[in-house]
Amino acid sequence: MADQDAQTPVVVDPPALSVLRWDESPDGPAVVLLDQTRLPAEETELVCADVPSLVRAIRTLAVRGAPLLGIAGGYGVALAAVRGEDVAQAADLLERARPTAVNLGYGARRVAREYRAAVESGAGQEVAAAVALAEARALHEEDAAASGRMAQYGLDLLAELLPGGGGHRLLTHCNTGALVSGGAGTAFAVALRAHREGSLRQLWVDETRPLLQGARLTAYEAGRNGMPYSLLTDNAAGSLFAAGEVDAVLIGADRIAADGSVANKVGSYPLAVLAKYHHVPFLVVAPTTTVDLETMDGTSIVVEQRSATEVTEITPKPGVPAGGGGGGMAVAPPGAKAYNPAFDITPPELVTAIITEEGVISPVTGVGLAELCARSSQVTIS
Ligand SMILES: CSC[C@H]1O[C@H](OP(=O)(O)O)[C@H](O)[C@@H]1O
């Protein structure tokens, strides 16, 4: 039942996306973002010249995705430092903007720590601010390198798990490409590497209700890269497994607890159950900055609850997010209540392997995670 309309896999090299950059304009420093709420219809930039505007961009998912949130958190603290503002307060505001992705707090706290160390060592404000900015850039570059290493580890694991020829049929959920990363992404980067190496037969893209990161963003990235993809409603995934059309599931993560529990976009847990039932590998791809060894298990992970209007409305046009500041188009009766967790938790026993930039662990055990993180060059922040 492979998609009859599957695009012929043609490897292209699209222009790199400028997802997030530091900008020093005559008007002053700013974090400049590709506004993801307007994709795929419009590629527009959002200039965040202060921390409150960056916090709003994070809350509205103009910038999103765990690794990129970490990078944004780091640059946000550097922005406060360069503006001579309270760096500790900026780190706290940024970390609290979205609670589940551990990377956001990690990036903010890491840059704040370097700034504080510089001040405590006697550096003046300007030098300390430069140190903060340098640390934010280092975090950005480390994430780009991590993305490339995860892609290769993932490609090698797919070859091991799926030895037959003919290419892999991979299912992804949400968006885990360049739009969440300093590089090509996490789970999507594995699928993209497979495509470039000629081993991607089909990419199944879950639309990912309610904010449609799959339909709007992953389809956009897959199309840009000439990948053979088909979009599906989240509800259709089960029938794909039943038809034997899925060789492996590739997802990202927002927080991985010490026991290997994985917080990821809502809808990940049902895919893990389907994968288990149909004996399909369920692979999590995430940098070690997403592993939180201080959170013991999935029950301790805070799952972000978002507004009901994201479920009861749909966005009528780019830039008017469903559930945003009004303007969405109602699909439910006025006043309808809605359950809208942004993430769910997959227990370790449903995870085939976790692929990080430091290697792969399977079966997923706390010891394996701690060992991987010990190898990581990522500094740990208490
Ligand atoms: C690999 S990080 C991408 C991760 O972030 C997404 O969440 P959101 O779009 O709400 O930031 C989703 O959980 C993805 O797996």
The ligand as a Gaussian input file, in Angstrom:
#p B3LYP/6-31G(d) Opt

LIG

0 1
 C       13.628000      16.895000      19.083000
 S       12.953000      18.182000      19.953000
 C       11.503000      18.362000      19.099000
 C       10.393000      18.058000      20.021000
 O        9.783000      19.289000      20.393000
 C        8.441000      19.222000      20.016000
 O        7.612000      19.878000      20.893000
 P        7.149000      21.396000      20.573000
 O        6.830000      21.461000      19.116000
 O        5.959000      21.558000      21.472000
 O        8.318000      22.257000      20.972000
 C        8.156000      17.756000      20.011000
 O        8.005000      17.252000      21.300000
 C        9.383000      17.213000      19.363000
 O        9.603000      15.876000      19.544000

